[in-house]
Every structure is written in C-alpha cells, then in structure tokens.
Amino acid sequence: MPKRSTNWNDRKANDLFEAVLALKTKDECRRFFRDLCTLEEITDMVDRWQMVKLLIKGFSYRDIASKLKVSTTTVARVATWFNRGQGGYQLAVKRLRLGSNNSIHHHRASLH
C-alpha cells in the first residue's frame, strides 16, 4: 500500500478547514470533532491547548507535565511551536485575549 501524503496544506486539507470554519457553536465543534477524531486524538489536542494556556501564565514545563500527565518533551514541543510555528497558537491566544506575551519562556511559576 502506498504511503499517505503528509501534506497538510493542500486542497483536501483546505476542505477540512472549510468544514471547521462552517461550524458556529461549541456544541457543533464538539460533535464534529468527536465524529472526526478518536477520543485519544481529542484528548491530545485538548492537552496541547491547556499547555499553551499554562505556559503563557508562566508555569514551568515540569509543573505542566505533572498536572497534565504528559512528558516535559511534549510541553517543550508545544512551547517551540508557540514561539516558532505558523502563528496559530499566538493568533488564538490574541483573539481570546488570554495573555499579552508574544513568546513563551521556561518560567518557574508553580501550579500549587
């Protein structure tokens, strides 16, 4: 069997993004993503977004990893994508007015 393309920036991917943009409520999004993704995939995306929210508040990678039960490597990867990715995390943070930081640094704030 031929290997699937990993091109996320093509016509088929755009079809998916258009479907997401057509959704109007959280309930519609919840239903769409539950039909589209496994529970594990949704949990992974939920955890990544929670990592962003905790990182912009200044929590340490170790505290975030412990709280969300993920590796510090995963937290570092999310922080890297926030700082040097496509700008999607930063755009969402800005639009949701979650923080004024333009970048995430490894801070030592505690979750306790």
N, CA, C and O atoms as CSV, one atom per row, in Angstrom:
chain,resi,resn,atom,element,x,y,z
A,1,MET,N,N,0.844,-1.172,0.000
A,1,MET,CA,C,0.000,0.000,0.000
A,1,MET,C,C,0.899,1.247,0.000
A,1,MET,O,O,1.839,1.324,0.790
A,2,PRO,N,N,0.622,2.216,-0.870
A,2,PRO,CA,C,1.441,3.431,-0.907
A,2,PRO,C,C,1.271,4.252,0.364
A,2,PRO,O,O,0.216,4.251,0.997
A,3,LYS,N,N,2.338,4.947,0.712
A,3,LYS,CA,C,2.312,5.795,1.898
A,3,LYS,C,C,1.436,7.024,1.651
A,3,LYS,O,O,1.457,7.612,0.569
A,4,ARG,N,N,0.661,7.402,2.681
A,4,ARG,CA,C,-0.184,8.590,2.586
A,4,ARG,C,C,0.664,9.844,2.580
A,4,ARG,O,O,1.742,9.887,3.173
A,5,SER,N,N,0.168,10.854,1.909
A,5,SER,CA,C,0.833,12.152,1.889
A,5,SER,C,C,0.698,12.819,3.247
A,5,SER,O,O,-0.338,12.700,3.900
A,6,THR,N,N,1.739,13.519,3.674
A,6,THR,CA,C,1.671,14.284,4.920
A,6,THR,C,C,1.499,15.770,4.628
A,6,THR,O,O,1.742,16.610,5.494
A,7,ASN,N,N,1.083,16.091,3.413
A,7,ASN,CA,C,0.890,17.488,3.033
A,7,ASN,C,C,-0.395,18.010,3.663
A,7,ASN,O,O,-1.494,17.642,3.247
A,8,TRP,N,N,-0.253,18.859,4.655
A,8,TRP,CA,C,-1.405,19.419,5.368
A,8,TRP,C,C,-1.882,20.718,4.736
A,8,TRP,O,O,-2.823,21.342,5.226
A,9,ASN,N,N,-1.237,21.125,3.651
A,9,ASN,CA,C,-1.548,22.415,3.031
A,9,ASN,C,C,-2.001,22.214,1.585
A,9,ASN,O,O,-1.538,22.910,0.682
A,10,ASP,N,N,-2.892,21.275,1.376
A,10,ASP,CA,C,-3.374,21.010,0.021
A,10,ASP,C,C,-4.894,21.160,-0.040
A,10,ASP,O,O,-5.529,21.535,0.946
A,11,ARG,N,N,-5.461,20.868,-1.190
A,11,ARG,CA,C,-6.907,21.025,-1.397
A,11,ARG,C,C,-7.722,20.180,-0.418
A,11,ARG,O,O,-8.734,20.646,0.104
A,12,LYS,N,N,-7.290,18.945,-0.165
A,12,LYS,CA,C,-8.039,18.098,0.761
A,12,LYS,C,C,-8.005,18.658,2.177
A,12,LYS,O,O,-9.013,18.621,2.884
A,13,ALA,N,N,-6.865,19.170,2.590
A,13,ALA,CA,C,-6.770,19.796,3.911
A,13,ALA,C,C,-7.644,21.038,3.958
A,13,ALA,O,O,-8.317,21.285,4.959
A,14,ASN,N,N,-7.641,21.813,2.896
A,14,ASN,CA,C,-8.488,23.013,2.850
A,14,ASN,C,C,-9.964,22.652,2.984
A,14,ASN,O,O,-10.732,23.395,3.596
A,15,ASP,N,N,-10.362,21.517,2.416
A,15,ASP,CA,C,-11.749,21.053,2.581
A,15,ASP,C,C,-12.077,20.861,4.060
A,15,ASP,O,O,-13.153,21.246,4.517
A,16,LEU,N,N,-11.149,20.267,4.803
A,16,LEU,CA,C,-11.355,20.068,6.237
A,16,LEU,C,C,-11.438,21.402,6.962
A,16,LEU,O,O,-12.328,21.608,7.787
A,17,PHE,N,N,-10.511,22.313,6.658
A,17,PHE,CA,C,-10.508,23.611,7.339
A,17,PHE,C,C,-11.779,24.400,7.034
A,17,PHE,O,O,-12.283,25.113,7.902
A,18,GLU,N,N,-12.298,24.284,5.823
A,18,GLU,CA,C,-13.567,24.942,5.485
A,18,GLU,C,C,-14.720,24.362,6.291
A,18,GLU,O,O,-15.622,25.085,6.714
A,19,ALA,N,N,-14.680,23.041,6.499
A,19,ALA,CA,C,-15.727,22.406,7.310
A,19,ALA,C,C,-15.675,22.938,8.743
A,19,ALA,O,O,-16.718,23.220,9.333
A,20,VAL,N,N,-14.483,23.077,9.303
A,20,VAL,CA,C,-14.342,23.607,10.665
A,20,VAL,C,C,-14.857,25.042,10.721
A,20,VAL,O,O,-15.569,25.411,11.654
A,21,LEU,N,N,-14.499,25.847,9.729
A,21,LEU,CA,C,-14.950,27.238,9.708
A,21,LEU,C,C,-16.465,27.369,9.549
A,21,LEU,O,O,-17.035,28.402,9.899
A,22,ALA,N,N,-17.115,26.340,9.029
A,22,ALA,CA,C,-18.574,26.376,8.856
A,22,ALA,C,C,-19.313,26.139,10.174
A,22,ALA,O,O,-20.508,26.420,10.272
A,23,LEU,N,N,-18.615,25.629,11.181
A,23,LEU,CA,C,-19.238,25.358,12.477
A,23,LEU,C,C,-19.443,26.667,13.227
A,23,LEU,O,O,-18.608,27.569,13.153
A,24,LYS,N,N,-20.549,26.768,13.945
A,24,LYS,CA,C,-20.908,28.042,14.565
A,24,LYS,C,C,-20.913,28.042,16.084
A,24,LYS,O,O,-20.820,29.109,16.690
A,25,THR,N,N,-21.019,26.886,16.715
A,25,THR,CA,C,-21.102,26.856,18.181
A,25,THR,C,C,-20.113,25.834,18.743
A,25,THR,O,O,-19.590,24.985,18.021
A,26,LYS,N,N,-19.870,25.941,20.055
A,26,LYS,CA,C,-19.013,24.945,20.710
A,26,LYS,C,C,-19.621,23.555,20.583
A,26,LYS,O,O,-18.904,22.577,20.374
A,27,ASP,N,N,-20.951,23.465,20.709
A,27,ASP,CA,C,-21.604,22.165,20.594
A,27,ASP,C,C,-21.402,21.576,19.196
A,27,ASP,O,O,-21.142,20.381,19.061
A,28,GLU,N,N,-21.520,22.404,18.161
A,28,GLU,CA,C,-21.267,21.923,16.793
A,28,GLU,C,C,-19.826,21.451,16.651
A,28,GLU,O,O,-19.572,20.415,16.038
A,29,CYS,N,N,-18.888,22.194,17.207
A,29,CYS,CA,C,-17.475,21.794,17.162
A,29,CYS,C,C,-17.262,20.482,17.905
A,29,CYS,O,O,-16.580,19.584,17.409
A,30,ARG,N,N,-17.846,20.373,19.093
A,30,ARG,CA,C,-17.706,19.159,19.896
A,30,ARG,C,C,-18.205,17.945,19.113
A,30,ARG,O,O,-17.539,16.910,19.078
A,31,ARG,N,N,-19.379,18.072,18.483
A,31,ARG,CA,C,-19.954,16.954,17.737
A,31,ARG,C,C,-19.118,16.621,16.509
A,31,ARG,O,O,-18.889,15.448,16.216
A,32,PHE,N,N,-18.656,17.648,15.785
A,32,PHE,CA,C,-17.848,17.428,14.588
A,32,PHE,C,C,-16.534,16.725,14.946
A,32,PHE,O,O,-16.168,15.724,14.330
A,33,PHE,N,N,-15.827,17.267,15.955
A,33,PHE,CA,C,-14.537,16.678,16.306
A,33,PHE,C,C,-14.691,15.276,16.883
A,33,PHE,O,O,-13.818,14.429,16.689
A,34,ARG,N,N,-15.787,15.020,17.587
A,34,ARG,CA,C,-15.997,13.655,18.104
A,34,ARG,C,C,-16.233,12.680,16.966
A,34,ARG,O,O,-15.773,11.540,17.035
A,35,ASP,N,N,-16.938,13.095,15.920
A,35,ASP,CA,C,-17.133,12.232,14.761
A,35,ASP,C,C,-15.829,12.062,13.972
A,35,ASP,O,O,-15.560,10.992,13.425
A,36,LEU,N,N,-15.037,13.114,13.921
A,36,LEU,CA,C,-13.816,13.123,13.118
A,36,LEU,C,C,-12.662,12.399,13.792
A,36,LEU,O,O,-11.905,11.696,13.123
A,37,CYS,N,N,-12.512,12.556,15.112
A,37,CYS,CA,C,-11.319,12.108,15.821
A,37,CYS,C,C,-11.637,11.016,16.829
A,37,CYS,O,O,-12.777,10.856,17.265
A,38,THR,N,N,-10.590,10.262,17.189
A,38,THR,CA,C,-10.721,9.335,18.302
A,38,THR,C,C,-10.698,10.152,19.597
A,38,THR,O,O,-10.281,11.311,19.608
A,39,LEU,N,N,-11.148,9.536,20.673
A,39,LEU,CA,C,-11.099,10.222,21.969
A,39,LEU,C,C,-9.661,10.578,22.334
A,39,LEU,O,O,-9.413,11.639,22.908
A,40,GLU,N,N,-8.716,9.706,22.008
A,40,GLU,CA,C,-7.306,9.977,22.305
A,40,GLU,C,C,-6.795,11.184,21.515
A,40,GLU,O,O,-6.051,12.005,22.052
A,41,GLU,N,N,-7.187,11.295,20.257
A,41,GLU,CA,C,-6.772,12.454,19.455
A,41,GLU,C,C,-7.342,13.754,20.028
A,41,GLU,O,O,-6.646,14.767,20.094
A,42,ILE,N,N,-8.601,13.717,20.436
A,42,ILE,CA,C,-9.218,14.909,21.031
A,42,ILE,C,C,-8.512,15.255,22.338
A,42,ILE,O,O,-8.215,16.422,22.592
A,43,THR,N,N,-8.244,14.252,23.164
A,43,THR,CA,C,-7.556,14.477,24.436
A,43,THR,C,C,-6.181,15.092,24.196
A,43,THR,O,O,-5.780,16.003,24.920
A,44,ASP,N,N,-5.457,14.608,23.194
A,44,ASP,CA,C,-4.140,15.160,22.875
A,44,ASP,C,C,-4.252,16.634,22.489
A,44,ASP,O,O,-3.446,17.450,22.934
A,45,MET,N,N,-5.241,16.981,21.666
A,45,MET,CA,C,-5.415,18.380,21.259
A,45,MET,C,C,-5.828,19.243,22.453
A,45,MET,O,O,-5.346,20.365,22.610
A,46,VAL,N,N,-6.720,18.717,23.290
A,46,VAL,CA,C,-7.145,19.446,24.489
A,46,VAL,C,C,-5.935,19.712,25.389
A,46,VAL,O,O,-5.760,20.822,25.891
A,47,ASP,N,N,-5.105,18.686,25.590
A,47,ASP,CA,C,-3.915,18.845,26.424
A,47,ASP,C,C,-2.957,19.886,25.843
A,47,ASP,O,O,-2.409,20.696,26.590
A,48,ARG,N,N,-2.748,19.878,24.536
A,48,ARG,CA,C,-1.850,20.855,23.918
A,48,ARG,C,C,-2.350,22.276,24.150
A,48,ARG,O,O,-1.561,23.174,24.448
A,49,TRP,N,N,-3.648,22.480,24.017
A,49,TRP,CA,C,-4.185,23.830,24.228
A,49,TRP,C,C,-4.049,24.226,25.698
A,49,TRP,O,O,-3.735,25.378,26.000
A,50,GLN,N,N,-4.283,23.279,26.617
A,50,GLN,CA,C,-4.097,23.577,28.038
A,50,GLN,C,C,-2.638,23.914,28.329
A,50,GLN,O,O,-2.356,24.787,29.150
A,51,MET,N,N,-1.699,23.222,27.657
A,51,MET,CA,C,-0.280,23.539,27.826
A,51,MET,C,C,-0.007,24.983,27.432
A,51,MET,O,O,0.698,25.696,28.145
A,52,VAL,N,N,-0.556,25.420,26.303
A,52,VAL,CA,C,-0.366,26.808,25.869
A,52,VAL,C,C,-0.878,27.755,26.940
A,52,VAL,O,O,-0.187,28.705,27.309
A,53,LYS,N,N,-2.070,27.510,27.438
A,53,LYS,CA,C,-2.657,28.406,28.441
A,53,LYS,C,C,-1.811,28.463,29.713
A,53,LYS,O,O,-1.658,29.533,30.302
A,54,LEU,N,N,-1.266,27.337,30.139
A,54,LEU,CA,C,-0.424,27.319,31.329
A,54,LEU,C,C,0.944,27.951,31.054
A,54,LEU,O,O,1.497,28.643,31.909
A,55,LEU,N,N,1.479,27.711,29.866
A,55,LEU,CA,C,2.768,28.309,29.515
A,55,LEU,C,C,2.696,29.831,29.495
A,55,LEU,O,O,3.608,30.501,29.979
A,56,ILE,N,N,1.620,30.383,28.939
A,56,ILE,CA,C,1.534,31.849,28.877
A,56,ILE,C,C,1.318,32.452,30.268
A,56,ILE,O,O,1.548,33.644,30.476
A,57,LYS,N,N,0.876,31.623,31.215
A,57,LYS,CA,C,0.756,32.084,32.599
A,57,LYS,C,C,2.084,31.953,33.348
A,57,LYS,O,O,2.204,32.404,34.487
A,58,GLY,N,N,3.078,31.338,32.708
A,58,GLY,CA,C,4.402,31.259,33.297
A,58,GLY,C,C,4.719,30.001,34.077
A,58,GLY,O,O,5.744,29.954,34.758
A,59,PHE,N,N,3.880,28.980,34.005
A,59,PHE,CA,C,4.157,27.750,34.732
A,59,PHE,C,C,5.323,26.995,34.109
A,59,PHE,O,O,5.551,27.086,32.902
A,60,SER,N,N,6.054,26.260,34.917
A,60,SER,CA,C,7.221,25.516,34.440
A,60,SER,C,C,6.788,24.297,33.624
A,60,SER,O,O,5.683,23.778,33.782
A,61,TYR,N,N,7.687,23.863,32.755
A,61,TYR,CA,C,7.427,22.660,31.958
A,61,TYR,C,C,7.134,21.481,32.885
A,61,TYR,O,O,6.215,20.701,32.636
A,62,ARG,N,N,7.910,21.358,33.940
A,62,ARG,CA,C,7.758,20.232,34.872
A,62,ARG,C,C,6.383,20.253,35.542
A,62,ARG,O,O,5.728,19.215,35.637
A,63,ASP,N,N,5.941,21.416,36.004
A,63,ASP,CA,C,4.623,21.519,36.643
A,63,ASP,C,C,3.499,21.195,35.656
A,63,ASP,O,O,2.534,20.512,35.998
A,64,ILE,N,N,3.639,21.690,34.441
A,64,ILE,CA,C,2.615,21.429,33.418
A,64,ILE,C,C,2.576,19.942,33.089
A,64,ILE,O,O,1.503,19.343,33.011
A,65,ALA,N,N,3.751,19.352,32.897
A,65,ALA,CA,C,3.827,17.924,32.584
A,65,ALA,C,C,3.182,17.092,33.683
A,65,ALA,O,O,2.455,16.138,33.406
A,66,SER,N,N,3.450,17.456,34.922
A,66,SER,CA,C,2.884,16.725,36.058
A,66,SER,C,C,1.365,16.878,36.102
A,66,SER,O,O,0.643,15.896,36.275
A,67,LYS,N,N,0.887,18.101,35.947
A,67,LYS,CA,C,-0.553,18.359,36.016
A,67,LYS,C,C,-1.324,17.649,34.903
A,67,LYS,O,O,-2.386,17.075,35.144
A,68,LEU,N,N,-0.778,17.692,33.673
A,68,LEU,CA,C,-1.487,17.127,32.525
A,68,LEU,C,C,-1.096,15.684,32.219
A,68,LEU,O,O,-1.652,15.062,31.314
A,69,LYS,N,N,-0.136,15.157,32.979
A,69,LYS,CA,C,0.328,13.780,32.801
A,69,LYS,C,C,0.876,13.554,31.385
A,69,LYS,O,O,0.525,12.595,30.698
A,70,VAL,N,N,1.752,14.483,30.984
A,70,VAL,CA,C,2.465,14.394,29.706
A,70,VAL,C,C,3.951,14.554,30.002
A,70,VAL,O,O,4.331,14.892,31.124
A,71,SER,N,N,4.786,14.313,29.005
A,71,SER,CA,C,6.222,14.466,29.211
A,71,SER,C,C,6.635,15.934,29.097
A,71,SER,O,O,5.957,16.737,28.454
A,72,THR,N,N,7.751,16.264,29.728
A,72,THR,CA,C,8.284,17.622,29.583
A,72,THR,C,C,8.697,17.871,28.137
A,72,THR,O,O,8.700,19.015,27.681
A,73,THR,N,N,9.045,16.814,27.415
A,73,THR,CA,C,9.381,16.945,25.994
A,73,THR,C,C,8.171,17.423,25.205
A,73,THR,O,O,8.304,18.260,24.312
A,74,THR,N,N,6.998,16.903,25.524
A,74,THR,CA,C,5.776,17.338,24.845
A,74,THR,C,C,5.493,18.802,25.153
A,74,THR,O,O,5.115,19.562,24.262
A,75,VAL,N,N,5.672,19.202,26.403
A,75,VAL,CA,C,5.460,20.601,26.780
A,75,VAL,C,C,6.452,21.486,26.021
A,75,VAL,O,O,6.076,22.536,25.500
A,76,ALA,N,N,7.706,21.065,25.958
A,76,ALA,CA,C,8.721,21.842,25.237
A,76,ALA,C,C,8.381,21.949,23.759
A,76,ALA,O,O,8.601,22.995,23.148
A,77,ARG,N,N,7.849,20.884,23.177
A,77,ARG,CA,C,7.465,20.905,21.759
A,77,ARG,C,C,6.338,21.906,21.524
A,77,ARG,O,O,6.370,22.653,20.546
A,78,VAL,N,N,5.347,21.929,22.409
A,78,VAL,CA,C,4.250,22.892,22.285
A,78,VAL,C,C,4.798,24.315,22.411
A,78,VAL,O,O,4.405,25.202,21.653
A,79,ALA,N,N,5.702,24.532,23.364
A,79,ALA,CA,C,6.294,25.858,23.532
A,79,ALA,C,C,7.076,26.261,22.280
A,79,ALA,O,O,7.037,27.423,21.876
A,80,THR,N,N,7.776,25.325,21.671
A,80,THR,CA,C,8.526,25.612,20.441
A,80,THR,C,C,7.577,26.007,19.322
A,80,THR,O,O,7.833,26.973,18.603
A,81,TRP,N,N,6.483,25.269,19.167
A,81,TRP,CA,C,5.512,25.614,18.122
A,81,TRP,C,C,4.849,26.952,18.398
A,81,TRP,O,O,4.530,27.694,17.469
A,82,PHE,N,N,4.639,27.264,19.679
A,82,PHE,CA,C,4.074,28.570,20.014
A,82,PHE,C,C,5.024,29.680,19.586
A,82,PHE,O,O,4.600,30.683,19.010
A,83,ASN,N,N,6.300,29.499,19.867
A,83,ASN,CA,C,7.300,30.537,19.591
A,83,ASN,C,C,7.750,30.600,18.138
A,83,ASN,O,O,8.020,31.682,17.619
A,84,ARG,N,N,7.833,29.441,17.475
A,84,ARG,CA,C,8.410,29.424,16.125
A,84,ARG,C,C,7.585,28.629,15.119
A,84,ARG,O,O,8.108,28.180,14.099
A,85,GLY,N,N,6.321,28.458,15.401
A,85,GLY,CA,C,5.456,27.705,14.492
A,85,GLY,C,C,4.846,28.600,13.425
A,85,GLY,O,O,5.475,29.555,12.970
A,86,GLN,N,N,3.641,28.293,13.035
A,86,GLN,CA,C,2.921,29.020,11.989
A,86,GLN,C,C,2.171,30.235,12.523
A,86,GLN,O,O,1.579,30.984,11.746
A,87,GLY,N,N,2.186,30.439,13.834
A,87,GLY,CA,C,1.494,31.574,14.439
A,87,GLY,C,C,0.062,31.277,14.840
A,87,GLY,O,O,-0.654,32.175,15.285
A,88,GLY,N,N,-0.365,30.041,14.692
A,88,GLY,CA,C,-1.740,29.683,15.024
A,88,GLY,C,C,-2.055,29.780,16.504
A,88,GLY,O,O,-3.091,30.322,16.888
A,89,TYR,N,N,-1.156,29.254,17.343
A,89,TYR,CA,C,-1.366,29.370,18.783
A,89,TYR,C,C,-1.438,30.839,19.178
A,89,TYR,O,O,-2.346,31.251,19.901
A,90,GLN,N,N,-0.476,31.628,18.700
A,90,GLN,CA,C,-0.431,33.043,19.079
A,90,GLN,C,C,-1.684,33.788,18.623
A,90,GLN,O,O,-2.199,34.642,19.344
A,91,LEU,N,N,-2.169,33.465,17.435
A,91,LEU,CA,C,-3.382,34.102,16.930
A,91,LEU,C,C,-4.579,33.780,17.834
A,91,LEU,O,O,-5.358,34.666,18.186
A,92,ALA,N,N,-4.713,32.505,18.203
A,92,ALA,CA,C,-5.830,32.114,19.075
A,92,ALA,C,C,-5.711,32.781,20.438
A,92,ALA,O,O,-6.709,33.252,20.984
A,93,VAL,N,N,-4.505,32.827,20.994
A,93,VAL,CA,C,-4.291,33.482,22.287
A,93,VAL,C,C,-4.677,34.949,22.194
A,93,VAL,O,O,-5.346,35.476,23.082
A,94,LYS,N,N,-4.265,35.599,21.136
A,94,LYS,CA,C,-4.578,37.022,20.954
A,94,LYS,C,C,-6.081,37.237,20.812
A,94,LYS,O,O,-6.650,38.114,21.462
A,95,ARG,N,N,-6.720,36.438,19.965
A,95,ARG,CA,C,-8.161,36.622,19.732
A,95,ARG,C,C,-8.985,36.320,20.967
A,95,ARG,O,O,-10.033,36.928,21.182
A,96,LEU,N,N,-8.521,35.393,21.775
A,96,LEU,CA,C,-9.236,35.051,23.008
A,96,LEU,C,C,-8.794,35.919,24.185
A,96,LEU,O,O,-9.297,35.785,25.301
A,97,ARG,N,N,-7.839,36.815,23.908
A,97,ARG,CA,C,-7.307,37.732,24.931
A,97,ARG,C,C,-6.842,36.978,26.174
A,97,ARG,O,O,-7.179,37.339,27.301
A,98,LEU,N,N,-6.059,35.923,25.941
A,98,LEU,CA,C,-5.596,35.090,27.048
A,98,LEU,C,C,-4.302,35.586,27.669
A,98,LEU,O,O,-3.992,35.228,28.805
A,99,GLY,N,N,-3.558,36.384,26.968
A,99,GLY,CA,C,-2.304,36.863,27.529
A,99,GLY,C,C,-1.690,37.901,26.625
A,99,GLY,O,O,-2.054,38.024,25.456
A,100,SER,N,N,-0.767,38.637,27.171
A,100,SER,CA,C,-0.120,39.677,26.380
A,100,SER,C,C,1.276,39.273,25.948
A,100,SER,O,O,1.952,40.042,25.264
A,101,ASN,N,N,1.731,38.070,26.334
A,101,ASN,CA,C,3.075,37.623,25.969
A,101,ASN,C,C,3.149,37.306,24.481
A,101,ASN,O,O,2.232,36.705,23.922
A,102,ASN,N,N,4.235,37.711,23.848
A,102,ASN,CA,C,4.468,37.351,22.457
A,102,ASN,C,C,5.234,36.054,22.335
A,102,ASN,O,O,5.272,35.456,21.260
A,103,SER,N,N,5.846,35.609,23.421
A,103,SER,CA,C,6.564,34.347,23.399
A,103,SER,C,C,6.459,33.686,24.758
A,103,SER,O,O,6.117,34.321,25.756
A,104,ILE,N,N,6.759,32.400,24.776
A,104,ILE,CA,C,6.706,31.614,26.000
A,104,ILE,C,C,8.143,31.311,26.400
A,104,ILE,O,O,8.958,30.906,25.572
A,105,HIS,N,N,8.436,31.506,27.650
A,105,HIS,CA,C,9.744,31.169,28.191
A,105,HIS,C,C,9.553,30.130,29.283
A,105,HIS,O,O,8.459,29.997,29.832
A,106,HIS,N,N,10.589,29.408,29.596
A,106,HIS,CA,C,10.526,28.387,30.647
A,106,HIS,C,C,10.593,29.078,32.002
A,106,HIS,O,O,11.679,29.328,32.525
A,107,HIS,N,N,9.438,29.384,32.564
A,107,HIS,CA,C,9.341,30.052,33.855
A,107,HIS,C,C,9.246,29.025,34.976
A,107,HIS,O,O,9.077,27.831,34.727
A,108,ARG,N,N,9.354,29.491,36.186
A,108,ARG,CA,C,9.356,28.629,37.355
A,108,ARG,C,C,8.106,28.775,38.214
A,108,ARG,O,O,8.108,28.336,39.364
A,109,ALA,N,N,7.055,29.368,37.699
A,109,ALA,CA,C,5.823,29.525,38.493
A,109,ALA,C,C,5.303,28.143,38.879
A,109,ALA,O,O,5.507,27.171,38.152
A,110,SER,N,N,4.658,28.066,39.977
A,110,SER,CA,C,4.146,26.783,40.476
A,110,SER,C,C,2.648,26.703,40.294
A,110,SER,O,O,1.956,27.719,40.345
A,111,LEU,N,N,2.146,25.504,40.082
A,111,LEU,CA,C,0.710,25.285,39.963
A,111,LEU,C,C,0.029,25.214,41.328
A,111,LEU,O,O,-1.199,25.237,41.409
A,112,HIS,N,N,0.807,25.129,42.386
A,112,HIS,CA,C,0.230,24.963,43.727
A,112,HIS,C,C,-0.107,26.279,44.372
A,112,HIS,O,O,-0.599,26.306,45.501
